[in-house]
Amino acid sequence: MKKKLLTLLTLGILAIGVCGCAAKPSTVEEYYTRSAYQAALDEQIADFEESYSSTYSDIGYELSGNTFTYTYTFAQQLEDVDSAKSQLDASLTDSSVADALSSLAEETGVTDTITIEYVYYNADGSEIFRKSFSN
């Protein structure tokens, strides 16, 4: 009887495991719409926004399929937009974003192409810079 109960319990655990594997998200958006993950992400964004409140008035994100877009709005109006674009372009490189893409793929379990996009807005809301990276 103990052996039969143990076998049924083991099969039950395996069935739950298989169901859990089948529930893997198919997109980054699907992964982050799960409340626990979205809450953690919102908390990280809020912490980042607090740390950089003198530079950015707003930091946010948007999810669409496998595209994860970070948005940054400068707290002060930038007059020399061309210089800001050059600095942002130089700081956002394939090598600087590669770890983020790898971590995102690993965390979400998504195997399709993932894109991370960075969009910067001036204080008046006008877009000043946009750059995308894919794995």
N, CA, C and O atoms as CSV, one atom per row, in Angstrom:
chain,resi,resn,atom,element,x,y,z
A,1,MET,N,N,0.825,-1.192,0.000
A,1,MET,CA,C,0.000,0.000,0.000
A,1,MET,C,C,0.874,1.263,0.000
A,1,MET,O,O,0.597,2.228,-0.712
A,2,LYS,N,N,1.952,1.229,0.829
A,2,LYS,CA,C,2.852,2.378,0.877
A,2,LYS,C,C,3.507,2.615,-0.477
A,2,LYS,O,O,3.675,3.758,-0.902
A,3,LYS,N,N,3.873,1.536,-1.146
A,3,LYS,CA,C,4.526,1.635,-2.446
A,3,LYS,C,C,3.572,2.249,-3.471
A,3,LYS,O,O,3.981,3.077,-4.285
A,4,LYS,N,N,2.308,1.846,-3.431
A,4,LYS,CA,C,1.305,2.364,-4.361
A,4,LYS,C,C,1.054,3.855,-4.104
A,4,LYS,O,O,0.936,4.640,-5.045
A,5,LEU,N,N,0.975,4.234,-2.837
A,5,LEU,CA,C,0.763,5.632,-2.472
A,5,LEU,C,C,1.959,6.484,-2.912
A,5,LEU,O,O,1.790,7.584,-3.439
A,6,LEU,N,N,3.160,5.963,-2.689
A,6,LEU,CA,C,4.367,6.668,-3.096
A,6,LEU,C,C,4.408,6.838,-4.614
A,6,LEU,O,O,4.796,7.896,-5.110
A,7,THR,N,N,4.008,5.796,-5.356
A,7,THR,CA,C,3.981,5.864,-6.815
A,7,THR,C,C,2.976,6.913,-7.287
A,7,THR,O,O,3.276,7.691,-8.191
A,8,LEU,N,N,1.777,6.941,-6.680
A,8,LEU,CA,C,0.759,7.930,-7.048
A,8,LEU,C,C,1.226,9.350,-6.728
A,8,LEU,O,O,1.002,10.275,-7.508
A,9,LEU,N,N,1.872,9.512,-5.581
A,9,LEU,CA,C,2.388,10.817,-5.198
A,9,LEU,C,C,3.465,11.279,-6.186
A,9,LEU,O,O,3.476,12.439,-6.598
A,10,THR,N,N,4.360,10.376,-6.562
A,10,THR,CA,C,5.417,10.690,-7.525
A,10,THR,C,C,4.826,11.071,-8.876
A,10,THR,O,O,5.272,12.034,-9.500
A,11,LEU,N,N,3.829,10.325,-9.330
A,11,LEU,CA,C,3.175,10.645,-10.604
A,11,LEU,C,C,2.477,11.996,-10.532
A,11,LEU,O,O,2.492,12.760,-11.497
A,12,GLY,N,N,1.868,12.287,-9.391
A,12,GLY,CA,C,1.210,13.590,-9.214
A,12,GLY,C,C,2.194,14.731,-9.308
A,12,GLY,O,O,1.924,15.749,-9.944
A,13,ILE,N,N,3.351,14.555,-8.665
A,13,ILE,CA,C,4.384,15.592,-8.720
A,13,ILE,C,C,4.898,15.751,-10.145
A,13,ILE,O,O,5.104,16.877,-10.599
A,14,LEU,N,N,5.107,14.664,-10.851
A,14,LEU,CA,C,5.556,14.734,-12.244
A,14,LEU,C,C,4.522,15.440,-13.111
A,14,LEU,O,O,4.880,16.242,-13.974
A,15,ALA,N,N,3.246,15.150,-12.891
A,15,ALA,CA,C,2.187,15.786,-13.677
A,15,ALA,C,C,2.171,17.290,-13.446
A,15,ALA,O,O,1.997,18.068,-14.385
A,16,ILE,N,N,2.351,17.694,-12.200
A,16,ILE,CA,C,2.405,19.124,-11.896
A,16,ILE,C,C,3.616,19.756,-12.577
A,16,ILE,O,O,3.523,20.858,-13.116
A,17,GLY,N,N,4.746,19.062,-12.552
A,17,GLY,CA,C,5.953,19.572,-13.206
A,17,GLY,C,C,5.772,19.745,-14.696
A,17,GLY,O,O,6.213,20.740,-15.271
A,18,VAL,N,N,5.120,18.772,-15.327
A,18,VAL,CA,C,4.870,18.857,-16.772
A,18,VAL,C,C,3.942,20.024,-17.074
A,18,VAL,O,O,4.158,20.755,-18.041
A,19,CYS,N,N,2.914,20.203,-16.257
A,19,CYS,CA,C,1.996,21.330,-16.455
A,19,CYS,C,C,2.731,22.652,-16.301
A,19,CYS,O,O,2.476,23.606,-17.037
A,20,GLY,N,N,3.650,22.701,-15.335
A,20,GLY,CA,C,4.420,23.920,-15.136
A,20,GLY,C,C,5.289,24.234,-16.333
A,20,GLY,O,O,5.430,25.396,-16.714
A,21,CYS,N,N,5.877,23.200,-16.936
A,21,CYS,CA,C,6.723,23.414,-18.109
A,21,CYS,C,C,5.891,23.869,-19.298
A,21,CYS,O,O,6.342,24.691,-20.095
A,22,ALA,N,N,4.699,23.349,-19.419
A,22,ALA,CA,C,3.837,23.721,-20.534
A,22,ALA,C,C,3.385,25.168,-20.428
A,22,ALA,O,O,2.979,25.769,-21.423
A,23,ALA,N,N,3.453,25.736,-19.212
A,23,ALA,CA,C,2.982,27.091,-18.992
A,23,ALA,C,C,4.071,28.138,-19.212
A,23,ALA,O,O,3.900,29.298,-18.836
A,24,LYS,N,N,5.182,27.738,-19.815
A,24,LYS,CA,C,6.234,28.711,-20.098
A,24,LYS,C,C,5.679,29.808,-20.996
A,24,LYS,O,O,4.873,29.544,-21.888
A,25,PRO,N,N,6.114,31.035,-20.754
A,25,PRO,CA,C,5.620,32.125,-21.596
A,25,PRO,C,C,6.191,32.027,-23.010
A,25,PRO,O,O,7.316,31.567,-23.206
A,26,SER,N,N,5.415,32.459,-23.972
A,26,SER,CA,C,5.907,32.441,-25.344
A,26,SER,C,C,6.544,33.774,-25.726
A,26,SER,O,O,7.269,33.855,-26.717
A,27,THR,N,N,6.274,34.825,-24.936
A,27,THR,CA,C,6.854,36.142,-25.216
A,27,THR,C,C,7.310,36.793,-23.915
A,27,THR,O,O,6.903,36.392,-22.825
A,28,VAL,N,N,8.152,37.792,-24.054
A,28,VAL,CA,C,8.600,38.578,-22.908
A,28,VAL,C,C,7.403,39.284,-22.280
A,28,VAL,O,O,7.288,39.364,-21.057
A,29,GLU,N,N,6.525,39.789,-23.121
A,29,GLU,CA,C,5.328,40.479,-22.619
A,29,GLU,C,C,4.480,39.536,-21.763
A,29,GLU,O,O,4.007,39.920,-20.693
A,30,GLU,N,N,4.294,38.322,-22.230
A,30,GLU,CA,C,3.505,37.342,-21.483
A,30,GLU,C,C,4.151,37.045,-20.138
A,30,GLU,O,O,3.456,36.904,-19.132
A,31,TYR,N,N,5.464,36.951,-20.112
A,31,TYR,CA,C,6.187,36.679,-18.868
A,31,TYR,C,C,5.941,37.792,-17.856
A,31,TYR,O,O,5.616,37.525,-16.699
A,32,TYR,N,N,6.097,39.041,-18.294
A,32,TYR,CA,C,5.983,40.166,-17.371
A,32,TYR,C,C,4.548,40.567,-17.058
A,32,TYR,O,O,4.332,41.417,-16.194
A,33,THR,N,N,3.564,39.985,-17.730
A,33,THR,CA,C,2.178,40.275,-17.349
A,33,THR,C,C,1.748,39.400,-16.171
A,33,THR,O,O,0.675,39.608,-15.605
A,34,ARG,N,N,2.564,38.439,-15.806
A,34,ARG,CA,C,2.299,37.662,-14.588
A,34,ARG,C,C,2.568,38.578,-13.406
A,34,ARG,O,O,3.626,39.201,-13.328
A,35,SER,N,N,1.623,38.661,-12.495
A,35,SER,CA,C,1.646,39.683,-11.444
A,35,SER,C,C,2.925,39.702,-10.611
A,35,SER,O,O,3.430,40.782,-10.306
A,36,ALA,N,N,3.455,38.561,-10.240
A,36,ALA,CA,C,4.654,38.542,-9.405
A,36,ALA,C,C,5.842,39.156,-10.137
A,36,ALA,O,O,6.608,39.919,-9.549
A,37,TYR,N,N,5.995,38.829,-11.407
A,37,TYR,CA,C,7.126,39.348,-12.175
A,37,TYR,C,C,6.933,40.833,-12.474
A,37,TYR,O,O,7.888,41.609,-12.438
A,38,GLN,N,N,5.702,41.220,-12.767
A,38,GLN,CA,C,5.433,42.626,-13.059
A,38,GLN,C,C,5.676,43.477,-11.818
A,38,GLN,O,O,6.224,44.574,-11.925
A,39,ALA,N,N,5.280,42.996,-10.647
A,39,ALA,CA,C,5.499,43.736,-9.407
A,39,ALA,C,C,6.992,43.921,-9.143
A,39,ALA,O,O,7.424,45.003,-8.746
A,40,ALA,N,N,7.774,42.873,-9.361
A,40,ALA,CA,C,9.223,42.960,-9.159
A,40,ALA,C,C,9.850,43.951,-10.134
A,40,ALA,O,O,10.720,44.735,-9.754
A,41,LEU,N,N,9.412,43.916,-11.380
A,41,LEU,CA,C,9.933,44.835,-12.388
A,41,LEU,C,C,9.553,46.270,-12.043
A,41,LEU,O,O,10.386,47.172,-12.132
A,42,ASP,N,N,8.304,46.485,-11.650
A,42,ASP,CA,C,7.858,47.828,-11.269
A,42,ASP,C,C,8.685,48.366,-10.100
A,42,ASP,O,O,9.015,49.551,-10.054
A,43,GLU,N,N,9.012,47.487,-9.162
A,43,GLU,CA,C,9.821,47.893,-8.012
A,43,GLU,C,C,11.229,48.281,-8.451
A,43,GLU,O,O,11.780,49.270,-7.968
A,44,GLN,N,N,11.813,47.508,-9.363
A,44,GLN,CA,C,13.151,47.833,-9.867
A,44,GLN,C,C,13.145,49.175,-10.585
A,44,GLN,O,O,14.049,49.989,-10.398
A,45,ILE,N,N,12.130,49.403,-11.402
A,45,ILE,CA,C,12.033,50.671,-12.134
A,45,ILE,C,C,11.868,51.830,-11.153
A,45,ILE,O,O,12.488,52.878,-11.332
A,46,ALA,N,N,11.042,51.658,-10.119
A,46,ALA,CA,C,10.833,52.703,-9.116
A,46,ALA,C,C,12.132,53.013,-8.368
A,46,ALA,O,O,12.432,54.178,-8.105
A,47,ASP,N,N,12.899,51.984,-8.026
A,47,ASP,CA,C,14.185,52.189,-7.354
A,47,ASP,C,C,15.157,52.941,-8.254
A,47,ASP,O,O,15.860,53.846,-7.804
A,48,PHE,N,N,15.190,52.561,-9.522
A,48,PHE,CA,C,16.073,53.212,-10.487
A,48,PHE,C,C,15.658,54.674,-10.666
A,48,PHE,O,O,16.505,55.567,-10.717
A,49,GLU,N,N,14.347,54.907,-10.760
A,49,GLU,CA,C,13.829,56.263,-10.933
A,49,GLU,C,C,14.196,57.137,-9.734
A,49,GLU,O,O,14.547,58.306,-9.897
A,50,GLU,N,N,14.113,56.572,-8.536
A,50,GLU,CA,C,14.480,57.313,-7.322
A,50,GLU,C,C,15.970,57.637,-7.314
A,50,GLU,O,O,16.361,58.743,-6.942
A,51,SER,N,N,16.799,56.686,-7.721
A,51,SER,CA,C,18.246,56.887,-7.735
A,51,SER,C,C,18.677,57.960,-8.736
A,51,SER,O,O,19.662,58.664,-8.515
A,52,TYR,N,N,17.942,58.078,-9.823
A,52,TYR,CA,C,18.318,59.020,-10.886
A,52,TYR,C,C,17.300,60.150,-11.041
A,52,TYR,O,O,17.120,60.681,-12.137
A,53,SER,N,N,16.633,60.519,-9.941
A,53,SER,CA,C,15.579,61.537,-10.010
A,53,SER,C,C,16.096,62.914,-10.417
A,53,SER,O,O,15.332,63.728,-10.937
A,54,SER,N,N,17.373,63.184,-10.189
A,54,SER,CA,C,17.915,64.482,-10.611
A,54,SER,C,C,18.182,64.511,-12.115
A,54,SER,O,O,18.266,65.590,-12.702
A,55,THR,N,N,18.317,63.351,-12.741
A,55,THR,CA,C,18.582,63.279,-14.176
A,55,THR,C,C,17.301,63.061,-14.972
A,55,THR,O,O,17.101,63.685,-16.013
A,56,TYR,N,N,16.429,62.171,-14.479
A,56,TYR,CA,C,15.213,61.809,-15.214
A,56,TYR,C,C,13.973,62.108,-14.382
A,56,TYR,O,O,13.917,61.790,-13.194
A,57,SER,N,N,12.990,62.717,-15.014
A,57,SER,CA,C,11.718,62.965,-14.332
A,57,SER,C,C,10.820,61.739,-14.402
A,57,SER,O,O,9.909,61.580,-13.590
A,58,ASP,N,N,11.082,60.874,-15.375
A,58,ASP,CA,C,10.286,59.664,-15.520
A,58,ASP,C,C,11.121,58.578,-16.181
A,58,ASP,O,O,11.833,58.819,-17.156
A,59,ILE,N,N,11.014,57.379,-15.625
A,59,ILE,CA,C,11.630,56.204,-16.223
A,59,ILE,C,C,10.539,55.154,-16.277
A,59,ILE,O,O,9.877,54.882,-15.275
A,60,GLY,N,N,10.353,54.570,-17.439
A,60,GLY,CA,C,9.303,53.577,-17.570
A,60,GLY,C,C,9.687,52.483,-18.534
A,60,GLY,O,O,10.825,52.402,-18.997
A,61,TYR,N,N,8.718,51.646,-18.825
A,61,TYR,CA,C,8.941,50.567,-19.776
A,61,TYR,C,C,7.637,50.236,-20.476
A,61,TYR,O,O,6.548,50.511,-19.972
A,62,GLU,N,N,7.774,49.644,-21.640
A,62,GLU,CA,C,6.638,49.164,-22.414
A,62,GLU,C,C,7.000,47.781,-22.922
A,62,GLU,O,O,8.156,47.511,-23.249
A,63,LEU,N,N,6.017,46.916,-22.985
A,63,LEU,CA,C,6.221,45.564,-23.481
A,63,LEU,C,C,5.291,45.311,-24.650
A,63,LEU,O,O,4.100,45.619,-24.597
A,64,SER,N,N,5.852,44.747,-25.701
A,64,SER,CA,C,5.055,44.369,-26.865
A,64,SER,C,C,5.682,43.124,-27.471
A,64,SER,O,O,6.725,43.193,-28.120
A,65,GLY,N,N,5.039,41.995,-27.252
A,65,GLY,CA,C,5.594,40.739,-27.762
A,65,GLY,C,C,6.942,40.470,-27.140
A,65,GLY,O,O,7.045,40.337,-25.921
A,66,ASN,N,N,7.983,40.388,-27.959
A,66,ASN,CA,C,9.335,40.159,-27.467
A,66,ASN,C,C,10.181,41.426,-27.479
A,66,ASN,O,O,11.410,41.360,-27.452
A,67,THR,N,N,9.519,42.577,-27.520
A,67,THR,CA,C,10.238,43.848,-27.459
A,67,THR,C,C,10.010,44.491,-26.102
A,67,THR,O,O,8.876,44.726,-25.682
A,68,PHE,N,N,11.113,44.768,-25.431
A,68,PHE,CA,C,11.095,45.404,-24.123
A,68,PHE,C,C,11.677,46.794,-24.324
A,68,PHE,O,O,12.861,46.928,-24.634
A,69,THR,N,N,10.869,47.826,-24.152
A,69,THR,CA,C,11.295,49.198,-24.393
A,69,THR,C,C,11.417,49.949,-23.077
A,69,THR,O,O,10.450,50.061,-22.323
A,70,TYR,N,N,12.608,50.460,-22.807
A,70,TYR,CA,C,12.829,51.332,-21.655
A,70,TYR,C,C,12.658,52.765,-22.127
A,70,TYR,O,O,13.158,53.132,-23.190
A,71,THR,N,N,11.956,53.578,-21.345
A,71,THR,CA,C,11.768,54.986,-21.696
A,71,THR,C,C,12.326,55.866,-20.586
A,71,THR,O,O,12.122,55.607,-19.400
A,72,TYR,N,N,13.025,56.897,-20.992
A,72,TYR,CA,C,13.640,57.839,-20.061
A,72,TYR,C,C,13.255,59.250,-20.477
A,72,TYR,O,O,13.396,59.614,-21.644
A,73,THR,N,N,12.773,60.042,-19.534
A,73,THR,CA,C,12.458,61.441,-19.800
A,73,THR,C,C,13.374,62.287,-18.936
A,73,THR,O,O,13.371,62.162,-17.711
A,74,PHE,N,N,14.163,63.154,-19.574
A,74,PHE,CA,C,15.085,64.007,-18.832
A,74,PHE,C,C,14.317,65.006,-17.978
A,74,PHE,O,O,13.280,65.528,-18.387
A,75,ALA,N,N,14.845,65.264,-16.785
A,75,ALA,CA,C,14.209,66.193,-15.851
A,75,ALA,C,C,14.363,67.636,-16.329
A,75,ALA,O,O,13.466,68.457,-16.138
A,76,GLN,N,N,15.493,67.939,-16.946
A,76,GLN,CA,C,15.761,69.292,-17.448
A,76,GLN,C,C,15.802,69.264,-18.965
A,76,GLN,O,O,16.290,68.303,-19.560
A,77,GLN,N,N,15.299,70.301,-19.583
A,77,GLN,CA,C,15.310,70.411,-21.035
A,77,GLN,C,C,16.765,70.453,-21.528
A,77,GLN,O,O,17.558,71.274,-21.069
A,78,LEU,N,N,17.098,69.573,-22.452
A,78,LEU,CA,C,18.444,69.558,-23.036
A,78,LEU,C,C,18.456,70.486,-24.241
A,78,LEU,O,O,17.654,70.337,-25.163
A,79,GLU,N,N,19.357,71.427,-24.223
A,79,GLU,CA,C,19.458,72.373,-25.330
A,79,GLU,C,C,20.326,71.809,-26.456
A,79,GLU,O,O,20.026,71.998,-27.635
A,80,ASP,N,N,21.393,71.120,-26.086
A,80,ASP,CA,C,22.308,70.556,-27.077
A,80,ASP,C,C,21.924,69.090,-27.331
A,80,ASP,O,O,22.590,68.171,-26.854
A,81,VAL,N,N,20.859,68.894,-28.076
A,81,VAL,CA,C,20.324,67.563,-28.341
A,81,VAL,C,C,21.310,66.722,-29.140
A,81,VAL,O,O,21.431,65.523,-28.889
A,82,ASP,N,N,22.015,67.317,-30.091
A,82,ASP,CA,C,22.974,66.563,-30.902
A,82,ASP,C,C,24.083,65.968,-30.046
A,82,ASP,O,O,24.485,64.824,-30.258
A,83,SER,N,N,24.576,66.729,-29.087
A,83,SER,CA,C,25.616,66.228,-28.193
A,83,SER,C,C,25.067,65.083,-27.331
A,83,SER,O,O,25.748,64.080,-27.117
A,84,ALA,N,N,23.848,65.238,-26.846
A,84,ALA,CA,C,23.217,64.183,-26.032
A,84,ALA,C,C,23.048,62.915,-26.853
A,84,ALA,O,O,23.296,61.815,-26.358
A,85,LYS,N,N,22.628,63.059,-28.100
A,85,LYS,CA,C,22.470,61.892,-28.982
A,85,LYS,C,C,23.791,61.163,-29.156
A,85,LYS,O,O,23.845,59.936,-29.081
A,86,SER,N,N,24.856,61.919,-29.387
A,86,SER,CA,C,26.180,61.316,-29.571
A,86,SER,C,C,26.625,60.568,-28.321
A,86,SER,O,O,27.160,59.464,-28.415
A,87,GLN,N,N,26.407,61.160,-27.159
A,87,GLN,CA,C,26.802,60.523,-25.908
A,87,GLN,C,C,25.984,59.258,-25.648
A,87,GLN,O,O,26.530,58.236,-25.231
A,88,LEU,N,N,24.686,59.327,-25.894
A,88,LEU,CA,C,23.832,58.155,-25.696
A,88,LEU,C,C,24.209,57.037,-26.664
A,88,LEU,O,O,24.281,55.869,-26.284
A,89,ASP,N,N,24.448,57.411,-27.916
A,89,ASP,CA,C,24.820,56.420,-28.921
A,89,ASP,C,C,26.134,55.738,-28.559
A,89,ASP,O,O,26.285,54.530,-28.740
A,90,ALA,N,N,27.078,56.516,-28.050
A,90,ALA,CA,C,28.380,55.955,-27.669
A,90,ALA,C,C,28.277,55.047,-26.447
A,90,ALA,O,O,29.022,54.074,-26.328
A,91,SER,N,N,27.357,55.363,-25.543
A,91,SER,CA,C,27.261,54.565,-24.319
A,91,SER,C,C,26.428,53.297,-24.507
A,91,SER,O,O,26.624,52.313,-23.794
A,92,LEU,N,N,25.510,53.318,-25.455
A,92,LEU,CA,C,24.674,52.147,-25.722
A,92,LEU,C,C,25.243,51.386,-26.911
A,92,LEU,O,O,24.992,51.731,-28.066
A,93,THR,N,N,26.009,50.352,-26.610
A,93,THR,CA,C,26.644,49.559,-27.657
A,93,THR,C,C,26.168,48.114,-27.567
A,93,THR,O,O,25.594,47.694,-26.562
A,94,ASP,N,N,26.414,47.370,-28.629
A,94,ASP,CA,C,26.049,45.948,-28.627
A,94,ASP,C,C,26.638,45.233,-27.419
A,94,ASP,O,O,25.958,44.434,-26.774
A,95,SER,N,N,27.897,45.516,-27.113
A,95,SER,CA,C,28.544,44.819,-25.999
A,95,SER,C,C,27.973,45.248,-24.657
A,95,SER,O,O,27.925,44.441,-23.728
A,96,SER,N,N,27.537,46.507,-24.531
A,96,SER,CA,C,26.989,46.959,-23.247
A,96,SER,C,C,25.590,46.403,-22.997
A,96,SER,O,O,25.152,46.343,-21.848
A,97,VAL,N,N,24.890,46.002,-24.037
A,97,VAL,CA,C,23.523,45.501,-23.907
A,97,VAL,C,C,23.460,43.976,-24.004
A,97,VAL,O,O,22.432,43.380,-23.683
A,98,ALA,N,N,24.527,43.353,-24.435
A,98,ALA,CA,C,24.538,41.894,-24.633
A,98,ALA,C,C,24.170,41.141,-23.355
A,98,ALA,O,O,23.393,40.186,-23.402
A,99,ASP,N,N,24.717,41.559,-22.220
A,99,ASP,CA,C,24.398,40.897,-20.956
A,99,ASP,C,C,22.925,41.055,-20.603
A,99,ASP,O,O,22.299,40.117,-20.110
A,100,ALA,N,N,22.378,42.223,-20.851
A,100,ALA,CA,C,20.959,42.455,-20.554
A,100,ALA,C,C,20.078,41.562,-21.415
A,100,ALA,O,O,19.098,41.000,-20.927
A,101,LEU,N,N,20.417,41.429,-22.688
A,101,LEU,CA,C,19.650,40.546,-23.576
A,101,LEU,C,C,19.750,39.094,-23.127
A,101,LEU,O,O,18.754,38.371,-23.097
A,102,SER,N,N,20.950,38.683,-22.783
A,102,SER,CA,C,21.162,37.312,-22.329
A,102,SER,C,C,20.389,37.040,-21.039
A,102,SER,O,O,19.746,35.999,-20.904
A,103,SER,N,N,20.453,37.969,-20.101
A,103,SER,CA,C,19.739,37.810,-18.835
A,103,SER,C,C,18.235,37.773,-19.041
A,103,SER,O,O,17.532,36.995,-18.395
A,104,LEU,N,N,17.744,38.609,-19.935
A,104,LEU,CA,C,16.305,38.647,-20.214
A,104,LEU,C,C,15.838,37.333,-20.826
A,104,LEU,O,O,14.783,36.815,-20.459
A,105,ALA,N,N,16.614,36.796,-21.751
A,105,ALA,CA,C,16.261,35.511,-22.364
A,105,ALA,C,C,16.287,34.400,-21.323
A,105,ALA,O,O,15.400,33.547,-21.293
A,106,GLU,N,N,17.299,34.415,-20.475
A,106,GLU,CA,C,17.420,33.380,-19.445
A,106,GLU,C,C,16.287,33.487,-18.425
A,106,GLU,O,O,15.678,32.484,-18.054
A,107,GLU,N,N,16.013,34.707,-17.977
A,107,GLU,CA,C,14.977,34.916,-16.962
A,107,GLU,C,C,13.591,34.519,-17.455
A,107,GLU,O,O,12.833,33.871,-16.733
A,108,THR,N,N,13.260,34.906,-18.681
A,108,THR,CA,C,11.908,34.661,-19.196
A,108,THR,C,C,11.748,33.277,-19.797
A,108,THR,O,O,10.635,32.755,-19.859
A,109,GLY,N,N,12.849,32.670,-20.243
A,109,GLY,CA,C,12.764,31.377,-20.908
A,109,GLY,C,C,12.327,31.482,-22.357
A,109,GLY,O,O,12.064,30.466,-22.999
A,110,VAL,N,N,12.245,32.691,-22.876
A,110,VAL,CA,C,11.840,32.915,-24.266
A,110,VAL,C,C,13.020,32.604,-25.173
A,110,VAL,O,O,14.126,33.100,-24.959
A,111,THR,N,N,12.777,31.774,-26.195
A,111,THR,CA,C,13.859,31.358,-27.082
A,111,THR,C,C,13.856,32.113,-28.412
A,111,THR,O,O,14.849,32.079,-29.140
A,112,ASP,N,N,12.763,32.788,-28.735
A,112,ASP,CA,C,12.718,33.583,-29.967
A,112,ASP,C,C,13.559,34.847,-29.793
A,112,ASP,O,O,14.037,35.140,-28.697
A,113,THR,N,N,13.730,35.580,-30.869
A,113,THR,CA,C,14.489,36.824,-30.825
A,113,THR,C,C,13.836,37.809,-29.867
A,113,THR,O,O,12.625,38.028,-29.900
A,114,ILE,N,N,14.665,38.395,-29.016
A,114,ILE,CA,C,14.224,39.404,-28.056
A,114,ILE,C,C,14.886,40.720,-28.431
A,114,ILE,O,O,16.062,40.750,-28.794
A,115,THR,N,N,14.133,41.801,-28.343
A,115,THR,CA,C,14.655,43.130,-28.643
A,115,THR,C,C,14.532,44.001,-27.396
A,115,THR,O,O,13.486,44.039,-26.748
A,116,ILE,N,N,15.620,44.697,-27.075
A,116,ILE,CA,C,15.590,45.719,-26.034
A,116,ILE,C,C,15.765,47.045,-26.740
A,116,ILE,O,O,16.683,47.227,-27.539
A,117,GLU,N,N,14.870,47.966,-26.434
A,117,GLU,CA,C,14.906,49.285,-27.067
A,117,GLU,C,C,15.016,50.349,-25.984
A,117,GLU,O,O,14.388,50.247,-24.930
A,118,TYR,N,N,15.815,51.361,-26.253
A,118,TYR,CA,C,15.987,52.486,-25.341
A,118,TYR,C,C,15.479,53.737,-26.047
A,118,TYR,O,O,15.895,54.046,-27.164
A,119,VAL,N,N,14.577,54.454,-25.382
A,119,VAL,CA,C,14.028,55.683,-25.950
A,119,VAL,C,C,14.205,56.794,-24.919
A,119,VAL,O,O,13.812,56.652,-23.761
A,120,TYR,N,N,14.795,57.891,-25.352
A,120,TYR,CA,C,15.030,59.041,-24.484
A,120,TYR,C,C,14.216,60.226,-24.976
A,120,TYR,O,O,14.185,60.541,-26.166
A,121,TYR,N,N,13.555,60.875,-24.017
A,121,TYR,CA,C,12.733,62.048,-24.316
A,121,TYR,C,C,13.299,63.261,-23.596
A,121,TYR,O,O,13.815,63.168,-22.482
A,122,ASN,N,N,13.187,64.392,-24.261
A,122,ASN,CA,C,13.554,65.641,-23.628
A,122,ASN,C,C,12.472,65.994,-22.611
A,122,ASN,O,O,11.408,65.376,-22.603
A,123,ALA,N,N,12.732,66.977,-21.759
A,123,ALA,CA,C,11.777,67.354,-20.713
A,123,ALA,C,C,10.432,67.792,-21.299
A,123,ALA,O,O,9.397,67.655,-20.647
A,124,ASP,N,N,10.446,68.311,-22.513
A,124,ASP,CA,C,9.194,68.750,-23.144
A,124,ASP,C,C,8.423,67.598,-23.796
A,124,ASP,O,O,7.362,67.815,-24.381
A,125,GLY,N,N,8.957,66.371,-23.696
A,125,GLY,CA,C,8.282,65.198,-24.244
A,125,GLY,C,C,8.695,64.823,-25.657
A,125,GLY,O,O,8.245,63.804,-26.180
A,126,SER,N,N,9.539,65.625,-26.279
A,126,SER,CA,C,9.979,65.304,-27.639
A,126,SER,C,C,11.039,64.205,-27.588
A,126,SER,O,O,11.924,64.213,-26.732
A,127,GLU,N,N,10.930,63.259,-28.524
A,127,GLU,CA,C,11.892,62.168,-28.579
A,127,GLU,C,C,13.222,62.691,-29.096
A,127,GLU,O,O,13.278,63.393,-30.106
A,128,ILE,N,N,14.303,62.337,-28.383
A,128,ILE,CA,C,15.622,62.786,-28.830
A,128,ILE,C,C,16.513,61.641,-29.269
A,128,ILE,O,O,17.483,61.861,-29.994
A,129,PHE,N,N,16.201,60.407,-28.840
A,129,PHE,CA,C,17.085,59.300,-29.183
A,129,PHE,C,C,16.342,57.978,-29.029
A,129,PHE,O,O,15.549,57.796,-28.105
A,130,ARG,N,N,16.617,57.056,-29.955
A,130,ARG,CA,C,16.036,55.705,-29.911
A,130,ARG,C,C,17.043,54.733,-30.493
A,130,ARG,O,O,17.625,54.978,-31.550
A,131,LYS,N,N,17.243,53.620,-29.787
A,131,LYS,CA,C,18.163,52.609,-30.290
A,131,LYS,C,C,17.687,51.239,-29.823
A,131,LYS,O,O,17.254,51.073,-28.683
A,132,SER,N,N,17.775,50.253,-30.728
A,132,SER,CA,C,17.307,48.902,-30.441
A,132,SER,C,C,18.436,47.894,-30.597
A,132,SER,O,O,19.362,48.078,-31.387
A,133,PHE,N,N,18.331,46.826,-29.820
A,133,PHE,CA,C,19.290,45.723,-29.865
A,133,PHE,C,C,18.526,44.415,-29.806
A,133,PHE,O,O,17.529,44.310,-29.092
A,134,SER,N,N,18.982,43.416,-30.551
A,134,SER,CA,C,18.333,42.104,-30.544
A,134,SER,C,C,19.379,41.017,-30.364
A,134,SER,O,O,20.547,41.185,-30.716
A,135,ASN,N,N,18.930,39.895,-29.804
A,135,ASN,CA,C,19.863,38.778,-29.612
A,135,ASN,C,C,19.835,37.867,-30.811
A,135,ASN,O,O,20.552,36.867,-30.843
